[in-house]
């Protein structure tokens, strides 16, 4: 995929030195894909952000932003921080488990709320993961999983959704790259 | 689970995702540019993933002296452009990709957890075994995102 988005030197994701060590590499990638999602949403109005640009998929960039806020919230606050009693974000419509996507409508207030929520969840998860022990076992349903597994999963999920964002954005205004 | 085991488990899952995304489609469907204006097709992505695994595991980690896959004479666009609706092209892409996955697995079978720390400095960029495995994993993830939307646009199939 060509790098036609921002000129070299202006990409906020460029790193001076390659990261070293498990934690630095995984968290470096997590930061990279969070910034990628943000770039893919940049410069679009509410109509474009909410557009289901690759039919028949119900995905939109706004839906992805809401979904990722929910993903950050669930893994970080519910699982890593041990508050499984918390209600997941965008699950306030019990009849619709896909409300993060389906409720992503063309409305400036909805857009503003999605950014605020995503940024808050990212900041909280970043701070938590920076100090958590990757070998720690965390209870999840009937088993225990390592923090390492959750961290890698988060990056994998971001990267996959960035793949969705690539095609959505290209269908909206032809923009590709990065 | 060690870091190496964890990375391998995720990579195995993602390759299985690719198998599910190609399953049951005709050559026409596999070669369809189903999310225009994007030039991506499922078949093009299979060829690209084979090229990518081959680059990291065979050319970079194993230092094998072989031409890059699906990039004839440095023609990078051929990976996607030449992914045409032809049964022979489909069979070649899938066979090549599966064979490269098997070679990559052999490379990883010979790695010890501590080998992730190994670093090198080729012509223009520094790298490490950890960096290579991680890059492969997340590149698969992003391309699986492309496969999700391409497949859904072809026959409505969704899922992991």
Interface residues (C-beta under 8 A of the other chain):
Chain A: X18 X19 X20 X21 X22 X25 X26 X29 X33 X54 X55 X56 X57 X59 X146 X148 X149 X152 X153 X155 X156 X157 X158 X159 X160 X161 X162 X163 X164 X165 X166 X167 X168 X170 X171 X174 X176
Chain B: X1 X3 X6 X7 X10 X14 X35 X36 X37 X38 X40 X116 X126 X127 X128 X130 X131 X134 X137 X138 X139 X141 X142 X143 X144 X145 X146 X147 X148 X149 X150 X152 X153 X156 X158
